[in-house]
Amino acid sequence: MNIAILETWYLDHHRKLPFRGKDPYQIWVSEIMLQQTQVETVLPFFERFIKRYPTVRALSQTDDETLKKQVEGLGYYRRFSHMLRAAKIMVEQHQGNVPNTYQDLIALPGIGEYTAGAILSIAYQLPYAATDGNVIRVLSRYYGIKDDMALVKNRKKITALHQSLIEQAHPEIYTQAVMELGALICKPKKPQCQICPIRASCIAYQQNATSEYPVISKTKSNAVFQWMTMIVLKEGSIALRKRQETLLEGMYEYPQYEKTTIENWLSSMNQQGVMFESVTYLLRVSHVFSHQRWEMEVYVARLKGSKHPDWVMVPLSDQLKYPMATAHRKINLSDILKKDDENA
């Protein structure tokens, strides 16, 4: 690969993004936010985040719930719990600085090979490869690699190739150049080969076969979960539950149960000492995660007597103060309350 041409292209054509630069803290924050998330989605969150938490030390002083409320809507919330833990360790062990060695970075919660490589190469100009999906696509096409990238052994091989290239380059420029090429030019569909700076020696381009790379074997289809999602109301308050499950851990949700008949659900609640004046079905809502889909039947339940021990009752006016994932936030509470009033 002609690395000099690629780096020159990047210097002339890269996007002006707020996290571009050599501040290791901002690079770390941006890389965590960009995991499984598009740049356009991340930008407003990043700017608000840096304004609220301008340094590692400032971030370390918040709490998990406040932090998750700050990033509500980005998804994959465990990464932010890891980020908070990492910030506290940086303050305790690294004087509030983002470490500049691979061993120290990789030891931190939520920082893997890719994030460590991005921080070290961009912020500290050290030759550590940061291999993500964009890089795998670029290198697979350029070198005509038809190994199945769903297999760990093949991803390790392409990472080794990527490492050999960065050792010949300006790390901070090269890392961003390959990422930018994958994001802007070497796209998964309809790549802009006619304006690619390295197309002349790209095997996929020469073969007119960009759609064949990278090779990734099919994964299992998303699991579908059927839920009964309960909007539990009592005297101007609403019930929320703080999730303990790995998915969306620490986020709040409306009480949610595996789908059954409403009679069976009410019987189960009664056995736990939870009684209702009325339960009314209102609508159906779907939400797709990366590996599963939720189908939610939404009910309004008027609580009579004591709440369930897993619930916290909060004033309706305060409900938005609690961090809640998009899956439940997309349930329009004001519309539901209006419909419930109409059905009353």
Summary of the structure (lengths in Angstrom):
residues: 344
radius of gyration: 24.2
end to end distance: 69.3
largest distance: 73.5
contacts: 1024
relative contact order: 0.11
helix: 47%
strand: 17%
